[in-house]
Amino acid sequence: MNMDDFIKKAETVLTPNYRRQPVMFVRGKGAKLWDSAGKEYLDFVAGIAAVNLGHCHPKVTEAIRAQSEKLIHISNHYYIEPQIELAEALAKNSILDQVFFCNSGAEANEAGLKLARRWSREKGKGGFEIISTWNSFHGRTFGSLSATGQEKFWKSFEPLVPGFKFVEFGNPAQFQNAVSQSTCAVILECVQGEGGVWPAPKGYLEQVRKICDQNQMLLILDEVQTAMGRLGKLFGYEWAGVKPDVITMAKALGNGIPIGAMLAKKEIAEVLVPGTHASTFGGNPLSTAAALATLQVTLQEKLPERAKEVGEYFHSRLDQLSEGHQCVKQIRAVGLMLAAEMKIEKCERVIDRMRDRGFILNLTQGKVLRFLPPLIVEKEEIDRMLEALDSELGKLDSEAQ
């Protein structure tokens, strides 16, 4: 079948909840992808920050192969060797102690939200309210959706789970005013990713931490998109200079293999006694073996440090490019998480034309070009992409005047 035939079949058998681009990738290696017609592309999306090591990293591929020949799945009613090893490695390389494994970022956030309410009832002041921020994104399950501060995602799914409040991201005074006797936790991103790559302002998270301590509340950091080195540190909380009670992660943890995790301090995690929360596939042998290999490669090859260095280069080049274009409103970046916000709405045509040129980019909020390349991306590959982007942005300049 040709591509048109596959598109027609997809429109028949798949639910229409994705706005898919007219391309089907069949192979990947490093920062490169190849479509069904054999055309080569440079990937600056990385599965939405999931493939940090690049596509089909040999050590992760080998870990998957070896584990698949031994045991793919077994219930969490039993001990699982790679799951225990991965949890130990995550605890050793973070400030947190115990890990719950699941299959996605939304599930990890669900676990964190449930943990906060149970901890408050068992050990805290008995509150149930959770503060989140406008423009945030925490997932699409009912709990994580209710914590997401973008009304466009709520439409037709109301009523949402009660007990969530929203405040302006980066405004500690507004956060302080929202705290009540019923508040048990706050959930925040270090950098609002889906919201358009908005880093937490300097000092903001430290102030939030202080308010949490004063009011017997948990600080939950949603690191689904920022953990595993993307910001130039293994975890985003290190970049932000704050110590959370709970972090959630997924995406890059398995380098493309579905896995999520919630990490918490022992004295908080211990309220999750048997029967309070679970996941059939969470922490299965295959996903944890892949994630363990991913974490080992990330540390051994010092990819967080590389993300910092290459990200600074990318940022400087993006700044230079923006100076020559009227259509660019602002550049924002931390590590290898970058954005170019346009002055023009509905910039899908830029994504389409860059794809035609062989570069895969992401658009969020309708006007923010988001760059999330694998952490192994080369400076020369960045230069090639920016040269093409320079040409495409030139076509938008007349519209921005």
N, C-alpha and C positions, 0 to 999 in steps of 0.2 A: 504493500500500500504506500501511496505517496502522502505527503504532509496534509494535503487537503482532505484525503480520506480519513486520516487519523482525527483531524479536527471535527469532521462530521460525526464520526463515531463517538468522540468525547462528548459532543453536545447532546448526544442521545442518551448515553449511559452514565454520565457524571452529573452531580448536582451543580447548578449554575452559580455557586457562591464565590467563585474566583474569576477575576478579570485576567485571563491568561493571554500572554503574548504569543504571536503565531510562530513559535519555534519549539522544537523538541530536542533536548540535549540527550545524547546517548553515551557520551564518554567524557571523562575529565581527568586531568593530571596537573597537579600544582595549582597555579592560578589560571589555567587554560581549560576551556570547554570546547567540545565539538558537537555540532548538531547532526541531525539525521541525514543531511545532505553532504556532510563532511566539512562544513565551514568551521573555521577556528575563531574563537572569541577569547578575550581577556575578561575575567570575572571580577567585578568590583562590588558584588553583592554577597558572595560566599554563603548562599543559602540563608540569607538574612543573618549574617554574623555567626553562622553555625560551623562553617568549614574553615576553622582558623589555621589548620596545618596544610591547607590546600586539598584538592581532591585526590582521593585514593592514596593517602600517605602510606608508604610500604610497611611501616611498623604497625600502623593501625590495621591495615589490611591483613597482615600476618596474624595479629592477635585475634581478629575475627575468624580467620580460617582455622587457626589452631583450636579455638574454643568451640567453634561449630562442630568440630569432629569429636568433641568430648561430651558436651552437654549444652543445649541451647536454653532450655527453660526448666525451672523447678519452682515449686511454691515457696513462699517466704515462711512456710511452716518449718522449714529446714534451714540450716546454715549454708551459705553460699560463699565459697572461697574468694573469687575475685571481687565480690561485693564487699566483703570485710576488708580486703586489701585496699580497695578504692576509698572506702570510708576512712581508713587509717591514714592514707596519703592526704586526703582532703583536710582532715583534722590537723595533721602535722604541719601542713603548709598554710593554715589559716589560724585565726584566733578563736575558733569555735570548736566544739567537742564531739558532737554526735550528729549523725546524718540519717535522714529519711530519703529513700530513693523512690522516684516515680518515673513518668514517661515524657514529661513536657514542662515548659515554663508555667503554663496555666495551672497545672496540677501542683507544681512546687509552691506557687503562690496560694493555692487553696489550702495546702498543708500549713503554710505559715499563718494564714488568717485563722484557721481552726485552732492551731496551737495557741495563738494569742488569746483567743476567747477562753479556752480551757485553762490556760495558765492563770488568767485573771480571776477566774472563778475558784480555782484550786489554791492559788498562792497569793493573788493580788487583792485588789479592792472590789472585785466582783463585777467590773465594768464589761461592756460588750461593744461599745462604739469604737470604730477604727477611722482614723483620719487619713485621707489620701490627698492628692493634689490635682488641680485642673491640668489638663493636657497630658496626663499620665496614661500609660497603657500597661495593664497587668494580666491580660488574657481574656478569653471569651467564654469560659464556663461561668455559671451564674455568680459565684462568689467573686472570682477575679474580674468579671465584667462589672460587678457592682462597685468594685474598688477602682475602676478605670474612669478617669475624669474627662471623658470625651463623649458628649451626649449623642453624637452621630452613631456610636456603637450600641447605644441603648435602644434605639428606635424599634418599636414593635415588640420588644422583649420585656417591657415593664409589666407588673411591678418587679423591681429588682430586690435583692436581699436587703432588708432594712439594717440600719446601724452604721452607715458610712457617711462621713462628712468630707467636704472638699474645700481646700484652701489654695491660695496662689502659691505656686512653686517658687521658692527662693525668698519668701516673705515670712521671717520668723515671728514677727509681731502678730500676723494673722493666724499663724499656727497656735501661738500661745493663747489667743482669744478663743480659739475653737475648742480648747481642752476643757473637759468637764469631769465631774466625779464618775461619769459613765465611760470615759475614754480608757481603753486598755492598750492601744497600740497606734503606731503610725506606719504606713507603708510608703516608701519613697524609692525612686530610681536615682542613682548617682548622676546619670545623664539621661534625660528624657529622650529615648531613641525614636519610637514611633511618633512622638510629638514633634520631632524635627531636629534632634540632636541639640538639646539645651542642657549644658553642664550645670550642676549645682553651683551657685555663686560661692565664692571663697568665704569660709566661715559659717555658711548656712547650716550644714549638717552638724557641725559642732554645737551650734545653738540649739538645734532640734534635740540632740543627744542630752544636753543639759536639762531641757524642759521635760524630756522623758524621765530622767532620773529624779527630778523634783516631784513628779506626779505618778510614780509607780506604773510606768507605761513601757511597752516594748518598742524598740526601734527595729523595724523589718526593712532591710534593703533588698529591693528587687534587682538582682544582678544577672537576670536571665540573658541580657545582651552584653553585659560588661565583664563578666567573670572570664577567666582563662586567658587573660593577658591583653585584651583589646585596648585598654586605656593606658598601657605602658607599665602596669603592675598586674600581678596574677589576679588580684581581686580589685574591684572598683573602690571598696572602702579604704584600701591602702592609698589610692590616689586622692580620695577625699579627706583622708586624715581623721577618720572617725571609727569607733568601735561599735558595731551593731550587736544586737542580741540574737538576730536571726538573719540569714541571707538565703536567697533563693537563686538557683542557677539551672541552666539547661543548655540549649543551643550548642555552643562550642564544646561542651563537656564530652560529648561522644564523637566529635568531628563529623557529624552527620548521622550517626546512629542515634535513634530517639532515646533520650535519657534526661531526667530532671532530678534535682536534689534540693533538699532543704537542710541547711546546717544551723544548729542552735547550740547555745550554751547548755551544759549538762543539767544545771539546776532548773532550766526552763523545759528542756526536752523530756525530762523524766515524767512529766504529767501525761505524756502519750503512752499510757499503759495498754496492755493487750486489749484489743477490741475497740479502741478509740479512733484509729485511722489505719488504712491499709491500701495496698495496690497489688493487683494480681501479677502484673508484669514488671512492677517497679523493682529495679535492682537485679534483673535476671542475669544469669551468667554471661550471655553474649554481650549485652549492652555495657555491663560493668567491666568486662575484659577490654572492650574497645575504649571505654573512658579511661581506664587505668593506663593503657598504652598512650592515649592522647595526652594525659597529664604528664606522663614521664617524658615524652618528646618535648612538650611545652617547656618543661623545666630544664632538661638536658641541653636543648638548643637555645635556651635563653630567649624565647620568643617574646615575652613581655618587654624585655629590654630592647629587642629589635623593633617591636611595635612603637616604642617611644621614639627611637632614632629615625626610623623610616616615616613615622607619622609626622614628626617635625619637618622633615623634608617635604612631604606631601602638603602639609599645611602652608609652608612658605611658597611653594610653587602655585598652590591654589590662590593664595593671596595675590601673587604677581599676576595671575591670569585675570582675577576679578577686577584689578585696577584698570584693565583695558576694555571693560564691558559695562555699559549703562544698565543692562538688565539684571545685574547681580546686586542684591540688597545687602547681604552679609555672609561672611564665612565663619563657621563655628567648628571647632575641632578639639578632640582629646585623643592622643594616641592615634590609632588607626580607625577612629570613628569620626567621620568628617561630614560636613554639610555645606552646601552652597544654596542659600535661600534666594529665590528669584523675586523680582518685583512684579512678575506676571503670573496670574493664576493659570491652572491647567497646563502644566508643562510636559504632559505625556509625550508630546511630539519630540521633545529632546531625547527622551528615553528610546523612542522608536528609531530615530535617526542615528543615535549612537549604536544601537543594536545592529542596524544595517551596516555600520562601519566596523563591527566586530568587537564592541565593548558593551558589557552588561552592567547597567546602572539601576539604581532604585530611586523611586520617587515617593515621598510621603507628604501628607498635608496638601497635596496638589501642586506645590510650588517649591518644595525642598528637595534638591538632588542630594541623596545620601550615599556616601561612599563607605563600604564595609568590606574591603578586600581581604583575602587570606593574609595572615600575618607574615607569610613567606613572600609576599609580593616584592618584586624588584623595583628599584628606582627607575630603571629604564622602561619598565612596563607602565609605571605611573606617568612618565614623560610622554609615552606614546598615547595614552588615554587622554591626557590633558591637551595634547596637540590637536586631537580630533575634537575635543570639547570646545576648545578655543574657536574653532571654525563654526561649530553649531551655535554657540552663544552669540557669535557675530550676527546670525540671522534673527536673533531676538532683540537686538539692541534698538532697532528702529521702533519696535512695539513698546519699549520701555520708556521712551522719551516723552 
